[in-house]
């Protein structure tokens, strides 16, 4: 449907139910300058994806932005390993060796799954919480107004989408009591959908 010089697009879908995981507050992370190959960790990513029901491409996207697939990465803030776990977060997740690819990916994916559950499978908010922590996301009722976090979310979702591009929406919010979300895209398209944000690419 079209209206107000732009476009209205209704996208419907069914989101699979996920088992509840215990949320653990994330810490702000920055990516290491090191670079590696995702092929080296294909088995670990596949196993974590199957274990926690998180898409492999999302795990890869987070690792790409967090560490560039450098399993020895250490950020200026102390985050470590492929998925850049802070020491306290790693301890809460039971990760003993943050530089061990299997342990790091398992713990990071489990934490990412917890953020997905915490924010009702809204990938935009889950990814923001992975970067900035769940408290800022909950307090702002959306992606916090931190330039680093907003850029982080855009990068992860761009890699997740697989198209090499990602246009952050001009406006996004839930419609109370309806189960739908209203997204205004940069080109003016208004999307009404019950698919969690980040799970679809609207037609243009």
N, C-alpha and C positions, 0 to 999 in steps of 0.2 A: 504494500500500500504506500502511497505517496502523500505528502502534505507539507505545507509551509515552505515550498521551494526546495526542500530536501527530500529525503526518502525515509520511509518507515519500513523496517524489516522485522518480521516476527520469526524467531528461530526457536523451535521446540526440541526437547530432547529429554532423555531420562538419565539422571545421574545415579550411578551405582552406589549402594550403601556401603560404607566402610566401617570396620570395627573401631571402637573408640580406643585411642592411645592416650597415654598420660602426657599432657603438654609440659614442655620444659622451656623456660624462658631462653630465647636466643640472645646472642650478643652481636653488636655491630661488627661486620667483617669487611675486610678489604682484600682484593685479590693479590696474589703474589706475582712477581714479574716472571717467574719460571714458567716454562711451557712443556707439555708432554703430549702423548697421544692417547685418545680415548680407547683405541683398540686394545691397549695394554691392560685395560680394566674392564673389558667387556663381560667377563665371567662374573666379577664381583658386582657389577651394576645389574646384570640380569638376575642374579640371586637376590639382591636386595629388593629389586622391583617386584619379584614374585612373592617374597616374604612379606612385604608391607603394602602391596597393591598400589605402588606409585609408578607412573609411567617411566619407562627407561629413558625416554627422550627428555623428561623433566629432570631426572637425576643427572644426566649428561649436561643439560643446560646449566644447572646450578654449579656443577664442578667446573665447567668451562669458565664461568664468570668468576667463581670463587678463587680458583687456583691455576686455571689454564692446564689442568691435568698434571700438575707438578705435585707428587705425593710428599715432597719435602718442604713444601711452601710454608712460610711463616710470615704473617702480616705484621705490620708495625704495631698492631694492637694485641698481638699475641695469639691470634687464631692460627690453627695449624692443620696441615694435611690437605688432602684433596677437597674435602667439603668444609675446610676452615673452621674447625671446632675450637671454641675457647676451652681452656683447661677445665674450668668449673662445669661447663656444659658436657664436656667429654666424660668427666667423673660421674655426673648424674646419669649419663647414658650407659655407664659401665664400660666405656672405651678405655682400655689400659694403654694401648700404644697408638697414639693418634697418627703416627707416620706409617702404620701398617695399612695398606690400601683396603683390605677386606674389612678390618675393624672400623676404619674411618667412614667408609661408604655405608656400612651397615648402620652405624650410629647416626650419621648425617641423614640418611634416608628415613630412619625411624623418627628423628626429630622433625623432618619435613612432613612426614605423614601426620604427626601430632598437630602440626600447624594447620594442615589441611582439614583435619577433624575439628580443631578449635574454631576455625573460621568457615565451617560448613562447606568445605570443598571449593571455596572461592580461591582460585590459584593466585590471583593478584594479591589478595590479602595474606595468603599463606606464605608466598615468596617474600613479601614485605616483612612479615613477622620473622622469617628465617634470617633476614638481614638486620633488622632493627630491634627485634624482640616483640613478643606478643603484647606487652603492656602499652607501648606507644600506639600500636595499631588499634587496640581496643579503645584507648583514650581518645584517639582522633576519629574513630569510627570509619577508618579507611586508611589508605597509605599515608604515613606521616609526611609532613611537609619538609622532609630532609632531602636536599638535592642528591646526596649519595644514594639514599634508599630509592628515590624515584628513578634514578638512572639505573640502579641495580635491577629493579623490577622490570623496566623496559628491556634491558639486555637479556635477562633470563627468559622472558616471554618471547622475545624475538628469536632466540635460539630454540626454544621449545616449539614454537610454531613451525620452524624449519624453512620458512620462506626467506630468511635473511633480513627481514624487516619487521618492525612492530610500531604501530602508531598508537601512542597512549591516548585513551579517550579524553574528550574535553570534559565530559561529565559522566558519572556512574553512580547509581544508587539503587537500593532495593525498593520495591513497591510493597509497602506494609500489607500483610495479610493475603497477598496474591501468589507468592511463590515466584514472582517474576522480577527481573532486573531491567532497568532502563539505562541504556548506554547511548551517549551522543558521541559519535566518532568525529575525528577532525574534519572530514569532508562534509559533515552535516547530516549524515545518516543517523536516524534514531532507531535503535535496536531494542526490541522487547523480547526477552528470552528467559527460559527457566534453566538454561545450561550455565553452570558456574563459569564466571569470566575466565578466559584463557583456554577454554575447551573447544572453542570454535573460531573460525575466521569468517567474518561476515562478507557476503558478496559485495563487490564494488562495481 
